[in-house]
Amino acid sequence: MKKLQLYFIILSTIILSSCEKVIDVDLNTMSPKLVIDASIKWQKGTVGNQQTIKLSTTTSYYNNQITTVSAATVFITDASNNVFNFVETAGTGNYICTNFAPVLNGNYVLMVVLNGETYTATETLKPVPIINSIAQIDNAGFSGKDIEIKTFYTDNGTTDDYYLFKFKPSFTAIPIYFLQEDRNFQGNQIFGLYRSEELKPGQTFGVTLSGISKQYYNYMQILVSIAGNSSGSPFQSPSATVRGNIINATSEANYPLGYFSLSEQDSRNYIVN
């Protein structure tokens, strides 16, 4: 019997030792890419003069730290050749402009010069309707346990328009993004829908509606699809490289990531009841 017990002790030791073996996973790596986050957002009722563009680089899979980029020259030019310079807050990778002049349906050109290479993009500042109202429906969904929030706005029936909703309930740190186009709703009242069992009375529900270009709409559709409905945010580390509208005019193959967009937006905070 003692011999049998000794056998099991030795066997268990061998198994446990083998479980501690370190396995190195050889992941494919690539040179860091420049990431240009150039989202110009003009909140209704504000001047819109202060805007920020963020520069960083991609990092390895195991690195959770954002690598910021300094010493770049960043500016935007409008259709009247007015130049808006973005100056970095030292060492942050945040380039700030305090005199930007937003004009609805105005065309703008972004220029970023870094390490002898020039990155550029062209985009139009798209308008957005006001948020008319927010309605709450209890006992919604298949389970009957969800709370449903509908955000209503009226589409401009004279143009083809594209919209981006950002929903931010207080119970999560990650916003949820939702896209709409007015193909079947020209000139009508439309609503953006958010539904969750985790919404509770007393919570704050933030919603932002932005007018976006068709190109940005297509880009965001890809990002939201990659992120998936469960993860919510398309601005996490993507599982695939998605190219935006910014090109490298000096070396086409060395393209950056990110997007240059300009949007008018309307925001509301709603208290769940």
C-alpha positions in Angstrom: 0.0 0.0 0.0 2.8 2.4 0.9 4.4 1.7 -2.5 1.1 2.6 -4.2 0.9 5.9 -2.3 4.5 6.7 -3.2 3.7 6.0 -6.9 0.8 8.5 -6.8 2.9 11.2 -5.1 5.7 10.9 -7.7 3.1 10.9 -10.6 1.4 14.0 -9.2 4.7 15.8 -8.9 5.6 15.1 -12.5 2.1 16.3 -13.7 2.3 19.5 -11.6 5.8 20.2 -12.7 4.8 19.9 -16.4 2.0 22.4 -15.9 4.5 25.1 -14.8 6.3 25.0 -18.1 6.5 28.4 -19.8 5.3 28.4 -23.4 6.5 31.2 -25.6 4.0 32.4 -28.1 5.7 33.8 -31.2 3.3 36.7 -32.3 3.8 38.4 -35.6 5.1 41.9 -35.1 5.3 45.0 -37.3 6.9 48.4 -37.1 4.9 50.9 -35.0 2.5 53.0 -37.1 1.5 56.6 -36.6 -2.0 57.0 -35.3 -3.7 60.4 -36.0 -6.9 61.0 -34.0 -8.2 64.1 -35.7 -11.8 64.3 -34.7 -13.1 67.9 -34.8 -16.3 68.2 -32.9 -18.5 71.3 -32.8 -21.0 71.2 -30.0 -24.2 73.1 -30.8 -24.4 76.4 -28.8 -20.6 76.7 -28.5 -18.0 78.7 -30.4 -16.1 75.5 -31.3 -12.8 77.4 -31.2 -10.8 74.9 -29.0 -10.0 71.6 -30.7 -7.5 68.8 -30.1 -5.7 66.4 -32.3 -3.9 63.4 -30.8 -0.8 61.7 -32.1 0.4 58.3 -31.0 1.9 55.1 -32.3 0.7 51.5 -32.3 2.4 49.2 -29.7 3.0 45.5 -29.3 0.2 43.2 -28.1 1.6 43.0 -24.6 2.1 46.8 -24.2 -0.9 48.5 -22.5 0.8 51.9 -22.5 -0.1 54.5 -25.2 3.1 55.8 -26.9 2.6 59.5 -27.6 4.2 61.4 -30.5 5.8 64.8 -30.0 7.6 67.4 -32.2 5.1 67.2 -35.1 3.8 70.2 -37.1 0.0 70.0 -37.2 -2.4 72.4 -38.8 -5.8 72.6 -40.6 -6.6 74.9 -43.6 -10.1 75.9 -44.5 -11.6 76.8 -47.9 -10.5 80.5 -47.5 -6.9 79.5 -46.8 -7.1 80.4 -43.2 -4.6 78.3 -41.3 -5.3 76.9 -37.8 -2.2 75.8 -36.0 -2.3 73.0 -33.4 0.4 73.3 -30.7 1.4 70.4 -28.5 1.0 70.4 -24.8 4.6 69.4 -24.1 5.2 65.6 -24.0 1.5 64.7 -24.2 0.9 64.0 -27.9 -2.1 66.4 -27.6 -2.0 69.2 -30.2 -4.4 72.0 -29.3 -5.9 74.9 -31.4 -7.7 77.7 -29.6 -8.9 79.7 -32.6 -10.5 77.2 -34.9 -13.4 78.5 -36.9 -16.0 75.8 -37.7 -18.3 76.4 -40.8 -21.1 74.1 -41.6 -20.5 72.3 -44.9 -17.1 73.9 -45.1 -14.1 71.9 -46.5 -11.0 71.5 -44.5 -7.5 70.1 -45.1 -5.4 68.4 -42.4 -1.6 68.5 -42.6 0.7 66.6 -40.2 4.5 66.9 -40.8 6.7 64.4 -38.8 10.2 63.1 -39.3 10.3 64.5 -42.9 7.0 62.9 -43.9 3.8 64.7 -44.7 0.4 63.2 -43.8 -2.8 64.8 -45.2 -6.6 64.4 -45.5 -9.6 66.4 -46.7 -13.0 66.4 -45.1 -16.3 68.4 -44.8 -17.8 69.6 -41.6 -21.3 68.0 -41.5 -24.3 69.6 -39.7 -26.6 67.7 -37.4 -30.3 68.3 -36.3 -31.1 69.1 -32.7 -32.3 66.3 -30.4 -36.1 66.8 -30.1 -36.8 64.6 -27.2 -35.8 61.5 -25.3 -38.4 58.8 -24.3 -38.2 55.9 -21.9 -40.0 52.5 -22.2 -39.9 50.1 -19.3 -40.3 46.3 -19.4 -39.0 46.2 -22.9 -37.1 43.5 -24.9 -37.7 39.8 -25.1 -37.1 39.3 -21.4 -39.4 42.2 -20.4 -36.7 43.3 -18.0 -35.0 45.9 -20.2 -35.3 49.6 -20.1 -35.4 51.2 -23.6 -34.2 54.8 -24.4 -35.3 56.4 -27.6 -33.6 59.6 -28.8 -35.7 61.5 -31.4 -34.5 64.0 -34.1 -35.9 65.3 -37.4 -33.9 64.6 -40.6 -33.2 67.4 -43.1 -35.2 66.1 -46.1 -33.2 68.0 -48.7 -29.9 66.2 -48.4 -28.5 62.7 -48.0 -27.4 62.5 -44.4 -25.4 60.2 -42.1 -25.4 60.1 -38.3 -23.4 58.7 -35.5 -24.9 58.2 -32.0 -22.8 57.8 -28.9 -24.6 56.4 -25.9 -23.0 56.6 -22.5 -24.9 55.0 -19.6 -23.3 55.8 -16.2 -22.9 52.1 -15.4 -20.2 51.5 -18.0 -16.9 53.3 -18.8 -17.2 52.4 -22.5 -19.6 54.2 -24.7 -21.8 52.4 -27.3 -21.8 53.7 -30.9 -24.7 53.4 -33.3 -24.9 54.5 -37.0 -27.9 55.7 -39.0 -28.5 57.0 -42.6 -31.6 58.7 -43.8 -32.2 56.6 -46.9 -35.6 55.5 -45.8 -36.4 58.4 -43.5 -35.9 61.5 -45.6 -37.4 64.6 -43.8 -39.0 62.4 -41.1 -38.5 62.1 -37.4 -36.1 59.3 -36.6 -34.9 57.9 -33.3 -31.7 56.2 -32.0 -32.4 53.2 -29.8 -30.6 52.0 -26.7 -31.8 49.0 -24.7 -30.3 47.3 -21.6 -31.3 45.3 -18.6 -28.5 47.1 -16.7 -30.2 50.5 -16.9 -31.7 51.4 -13.5 -33.7 54.3 -12.2 -31.5 57.2 -11.1 -28.7 56.4 -13.5 -27.5 59.1 -15.9 -27.7 58.3 -19.6 -25.6 60.5 -21.9 -26.3 60.7 -25.7 -24.5 62.6 -28.4 -25.8 62.8 -32.0 -23.2 63.8 -34.7 -23.6 64.6 -38.4 -20.9 62.7 -40.4 -19.8 62.3 -44.0 -20.7 59.2 -46.0 -17.0 58.2 -46.0 -16.7 58.4 -42.2 -20.0 56.5 -41.9 -18.5 53.6 -44.0 -15.3 53.7 -41.9 -17.2 53.6 -38.6 -19.4 50.7 -39.9 -16.2 48.6 -40.3 -14.9 49.6 -36.8 -18.2 48.9 -35.1 -18.5 45.6 -36.9 -15.0 44.6 -35.7 -15.7 45.7 -32.1 -19.0 43.8 -32.0 -22.2 44.7 -30.2 -21.1 43.2 -27.0 -17.9 45.1 -26.6 -19.5 48.4 -27.6 -16.6 50.7 -28.4 -14.9 50.7 -31.8 -12.0 52.7 -30.3 -10.4 49.7 -28.5 -7.5 47.9 -30.1 -8.9 46.5 -33.3 -8.4 42.9 -34.5 -7.6 44.1 -37.9 -5.9 47.2 -39.5 -8.6 49.6 -40.8 -7.2 52.4 -43.0 -8.8 55.8 -42.7 -8.8 58.8 -45.0 -5.4 60.1 -44.0 -2.6 59.4 -46.5 1.2 59.7 -46.4 2.0 62.1 -49.3 5.7 61.4 -48.9 5.7 57.6 -48.7 2.4 56.0 -49.7 3.3 52.6 -48.2 4.0 54.1 -44.8 0.3 55.0 -44.3 -1.0 56.1 -40.8 -4.0 54.9 -38.9 -6.8 57.1 -37.7 -9.3 59.4 -39.4 -9.8 63.1 -40.0 -13.5 64.0 -39.4 -15.5 67.1 -38.7 -18.9 67.0 -37.1 -21.5 69.3 -35.6 -23.0 67.5 -32.6 -25.9 67.8 -30.1 -25.7 66.2 -26.6 -28.1 65.5 -23.8 -28.0 63.9 -20.4 -31.1 62.0 -19.3 -31.9 60.7 -15.9 -33.4 57.2 -16.0 -36.7 57.1 -14.0 
